[in-house]
Amino acid sequence: MHSSYKFLIVDTYYEKFLSSTYEANSQLTEMDYKDQISFLMGQCFGTADFYSVNLKKLGCDAEEVIANNEILQYKWAQEDSFTIGQPFLEKTFKHLPFLRRYVTTHNMLLKILEKQIKTMKPDILYMQNLSFCPPDFLRTAKKYVKIIVGQIACPLPPLEYLREFDLILTSFPHYVERFKNRGIKAEYFRIGFDASVLERAGSAERNYPCTFVGGISAEHKTGTYLLEELARRVEIDFFGYGAECLDRNSPIIPRHHGEVWGLSMYNTLLSSKLTINRHIDVAENYANNMRLYEATGCGAMLISDYKDNLHELFEIGKEIAAYKSIDELIELIQYYGEHQKEREQIGKAGQRRTLVNHSYYNRMAELQEILTKYM
């Protein structure tokens, strides 16, 4: 029996998702804090409310905060009658408007977050973005919480940011030992999928023969070459951010449909017969990313880049397919494109595996077990 802890889960959302959501839903800014955050969570961006909802099912108290959402956080401050005041930095940078806006906005958001932590007094402050709060903020926050936990699966922030965490969780197995070698407590903790997505997104026809849904950036350099080869040799549609980073003659561009976030991303996966996964370069030889679970959770047949631990997550050949080279990937796309029955069987088997073994309910039970050792 696990203890019932009180969590404050601090997340940050991509600025483009926030701006496009508020532009498309002008009534949002008029909503109170509770309705506004409920609406945003319903869009299923990132991990949305999957942590808090499932922690509550396990008997914990849990709340989510979108710490970089200026409109939402200012609404919280307004309803709490919390006056932020003009910080020293705003006066210092008053003659530099663009720099002033960035520095003062971030400083204001940190002040609001600190007040939320003081007000909520969680046992566990759970940070989904290790770069958002500077070390001195975390040192102050320790006065109001029992432990500060961070979660990461991306390039690392400076070491001084990491040292303030009591525990860091990561879906990169190779990061665990590296943290420990630096004197930082760390544990392996996988991400997952929440079945509520299927209800929120609704049904869709599988009209796309093959898709890639994901980012294109300097951190995905190896994968970008692979995607360009796919664009030259097979029928494939691309979705996600980063198309503007490509050379204007890239074969990806004519097939790129722009960014998809939250429910739009899930609808794209629900509309895909096959979907391709490739990991960020810092993943090295380990499978870990969200697309593994998002794609299989939506029932699309997933073809992922082969990693040493992939077989621990899915049965290769029965629940997903895996490739070790561009040629092998193209062969798999062509084969399963022509063999509908086998493709659908693998898609359904992958979905079963994710819903049974990789649900966020399971992950939150695992999280409780890990944290019990550190409380």
Buried (B, 14 or more C-beta within 10 A) or exposed (E): EBEEBBBBBBBBBBEEBBEBBBEEBEEBEEBEBEEBBEBBBBBBBBBBBBBBBBBBEBEBBBBBBBBBBBEBBBBBBEEEEBEBEEBEBBEEBEEEEEEBEEBBBBBBBBBBBBBBBBEBEBBBBBBBBBBBBBBEBBEBBBEBBBBBBBBBBBEBBEEEBBEBBBBBBBBBBBBBEEBEEEEBBBBBBBBBBBBBBBEBBEEBEBEBBBBBBBBBBEBBEEBBEBBBBBBEBBEBBBBBBBBEEBEEEBBBBEBBBEBBBBBBBBBBBBBBBBBBBBBBBBBBEBBBBBBBBBBBBBBBBBBBBBBEEBBEBBEEEEBBBBBEEBEBBBEBBBEBBEEEEEBBBBBBBBBEBBBEEBBBBBBBBBBBEBBEEEE
